[in-house]
Amino acid sequence: MNVVAIRELNSSRELIWNLALRELRGRYKRSALGWFWSMLNPLFTMGIYTIVFSRILRATPPPGNPSGLDVFGLYLLCGLLPWNFFSISVMTSMATLVGNGSLIKKVYFPREALVLGIIVSGLITVGIELALLCVVLMFFGNFVLPWLPVLVLLVALLAVFTTGIGLLLSSLNVLFRDLSHLWALIAQAWFFLTPIVYPLEIVPANLRSWIEANPMTVFVVQFRDVLYNLRFPAWDQFGLLVIVSFATLAFGWWVFLRVSPRFAEEL
């Protein structure tokens, strides 16, 4: 990162917003249900995993502590929504530079704006989804309103982490087009190495340290602490997320700036 790049992005706020709106409009263009798909998709996934893991495999996460909430579907959504924001944003970010190759060749603008537009559109979507989840949680007796400021901080940190990964992979995808196919495999493995559909407590002790080293594990656990358990995340884990998120952003942006002079040539 450098001061010039930050100033250029700051002066491109309107462009980033317009790119985010374009992404949202294009995602549900000519769709009868429109924005309802943003909630129907995780609900459908939740239904499948609830049947498989809670009914067939008998995976029973512990009740919320201290909330006492014991609803597998809500337990699942508290981890599934932040994961969907991360995975969809990264996957879409990887394609945005290649998809806008003609624009990059013709007009100068901060190339990072394309990735940031994807992140902002994802934040709008996950914000709506989390708001609806909070309403449902309160219907089941989880009074989440006092925890909303912490939830906003967690979403912001997740956006910082996702932006770093998105900048890194989108720039490398311009040079190595196989990366998009490789990411699909990595994301699938990463999903099951994150305790979303199962509680962390059932992971064998000899494997738990590897699962806990996964940044998305920390995010999912902290989202569940705030929404499902109604307790403040552990300070050491929260501090770790701050360090990892901003370190990832710094590294991803550094790689992006190093590779960006080759975009026009490669595209």
Residue pairs with C-beta under 8 A, 6 or more apart in sequence:
1 250
1 253
1 254
1 257
2 257
5 110
5 112
5 253
5 257
8 110
9 16
9 110
9 112
9 113
9 116
12 109
12 110
12 113
15 109
15 113
15 117
16 113
16 116
16 117
16 120
17 117
17 120
18 117
19 113
19 114
19 116
19 117
19 118
19 120
19 121
20 117
20 118
20 120
20 121
20 124
21 121
22 117
23 92
23 117
23 118
23 121
24 121
24 124
24 125
27 121
28 34
28 35
28 37
28 38
31 37
33 40
35 128
38 125
38 128
38 129
39 128
39 129
39 132
41 84
42 77
42 80
42 81
42 84
42 129
45 80
46 73
46 76
46 77
46 80
47 73
49 76
49 80
49 197
50 72
50 73
50 76
53 59
53 72
53 197
53 198
54 60
54 72
59 72
59 197
59 198
59 199
59 202
60 72
61 72
61 75
61 198
61 199
61 201
62 199
62 201
63 69
63 70
64 70
64 75
64 142
64 228
64 229
64 230
65 229
65 231
66 229
66 230
66 231
67 141
67 142
67 228
67 229
67 230
67 231
69 75
69 137
69 140
69 141
69 142
69 228
69 229
71 140
74 133
74 136
74 137
74 140
74 228
75 224
75 228
76 196
76 197
77 133
78 133
78 220
78 223
78 224
78 227
78 228
79 194
79 195
79 196
79 197
79 220
79 223
79 224
80 196
81 126
81 129
81 130
81 133
81 223
82 126
82 154
82 155
82 158
82 219
82 220
82 223
83 191
83 194
83 196
83 216
83 220
84 126
84 129
85 122
85 123
85 125
85 126
85 158
85 162
86 158
86 161
86 162
86 165
86 216
86 219
87 187
87 190
87 191
88 122
89 118
89 119
89 122
89 162
89 166
90 162
90 165
90 166
90 169
90 183
90 187
91 180
91 183
91 184
91 187
92 118
92 122
93 115
93 118
93 119
93 165
93 166
93 167
93 169
93 170
94 166
94 169
94 170
94 173
94 179
94 180
94 183
95 170
95 173
95 180
96 114
96 115
96 117
96 118
96 170
97 104
97 111
97 114
97 115
97 170
97 171
97 173
97 174
97 263
97 267
98 173
98 174
98 177
98 267
100 114
101 267
104 111
104 263
104 264
104 267
105 264
105 267
111 256
111 260
111 263
112 167
112 253
112 256
114 170
115 163
115 166
115 167
115 170
115 256
116 163
118 166
119 159
119 162
119 163
119 166
122 159
122 162
123 155
123 159
126 155
127 155
130 151
130 155
133 227
134 144
134 145
134 148
134 227
137 144
137 227
137 228
138 144
138 145
142 227
142 228
142 230
143 230
144 151
144 226
144 227
144 230
147 226
147 227
147 230
147 232
150 226
150 232
150 233
151 223
151 226
151 227
154 219
154 222
154 223
154 226
154 233
154 241
157 219
157 241
157 242
157 245
158 219
158 245
160 245
160 246
160 248
160 249
161 215
161 219
161 241
161 244
161 245
161 248
161 249
163 249
163 252
164 245
164 247
164 248
164 249
164 250
164 251
164 252
164 253
165 248
165 252
166 252
167 249
167 252
167 253
167 255
167 256
168 248
168 251
168 252
168 255
168 256
169 179
169 183
170 256
171 255
171 256
171 259
171 260
171 263
172 179
172 255
172 259
173 179
173 180
174 259
174 262
174 263
174 266
174 267
175 259
175 262
175 266
190 214
190 216
193 210
193 211
193 214
193 217
194 211
194 214
194 216
194 217
194 220
195 203
195 211
195 217
195 220
195 221
196 220
200 208
200 211
200 212
200 217
200 221
203 211
211 217
212 218
215 241
215 244
215 245
215 248
218 237
218 240
218 241
218 244
219 241
221 233
221 237
222 233
222 237
222 238
222 241
225 231
225 232
225 233
225 234
226 232
226 233
